[in-house]
């Protein structure tokens, strides 16, 4: 396949809908984040309240929690990022555990997505990918901005606990250097870029889903469950772009989820 399987008009409409959904989730995400930060400031460990959360959460978030709980036990799920690799605490994201470790990894993954979309935008603007429809660049900028919003949310939790935020130029280097950079080097057109974006969005969505049942505070659970459906919408649009709709999988999966063994460092 050498051409995108969607019209400019369809792509623009989907991107507009995506941004509306994203902004609609922000009040709930910020409310959950505010409650979590208060718990972190008090230094208390709030007991999880999954039943109350599922009853009050949106359908998409609740479905994500149910899917995660049905596939994992009450202990940390296989592949769930509950701790970071041991390392120098002076390095952002290192030396953390529990929900804060998840926050650091999530912020790093979001930064990785921001950097990857920026590389794609730069390549398209420089004419390195041939003819790239304007709607593709618009989608890339929209998704990139949403990833930045999500990174800021996770960083707010870290700083609320007195920890260092993950800088914008830091990301999940295990993913970026081991997967993204080699794959991007082989991208020659908009289709290749969409495939790379789809793979990265799939990893982010899987990581959020895997992390939910390993989180402890109800606020962190809500933040993850609010973001995960937005990542899945990125996946859905990219599947449309590549002509792979209807999506063969009916439910989100944790396949490819990143773990606490991933390294966080400069994106270079």
FENKACOR-V419740 format. One record per run of one state. SS is the DSSP state (~ for helix, > for strand, _ for the rest). FROM is the first residue (numbers start at 1). TO is the last residue. Records with the same first field share a line. If there is no record, write none. Layout:
SS=FROM-TO, FROM-TO
This chain:
_=1-7, 43-49, 57-58, 72-82, 84-96, 126-133, 161-169, 186-189, 213-217, 242-263, 267-268
~=8-42, 50-56, 59-71, 98-125, 134-160, 173-185, 190-212, 218-241
>=83-83, 97-97, 170-172, 264-266
